[in-house]
């Protein structure tokens, strides 16, 4: 998958260590490393690198593309990464209030 503005930091073919970086903002989309995970991708906000950013339902993302789309939506302002934790160490991604 090639997407403008994104760099793959992991070697191609290494699914369990897949990491993508948004070049302009520093956001990361990472695989959790568990080979049977149902929602294996999570985001790392460069301003809160100690906490994970998950989807609106408190889970990860089904694929790297979904995580990348979430970061792009956050940067565009149509979604927001809140500080409302669903579990310790996790930030949630929610749709911005209309």
Order of alpha helices (4+ residues) and beta strands (2+ residues): beta-beta-beta-beta-beta-alpha-beta-beta
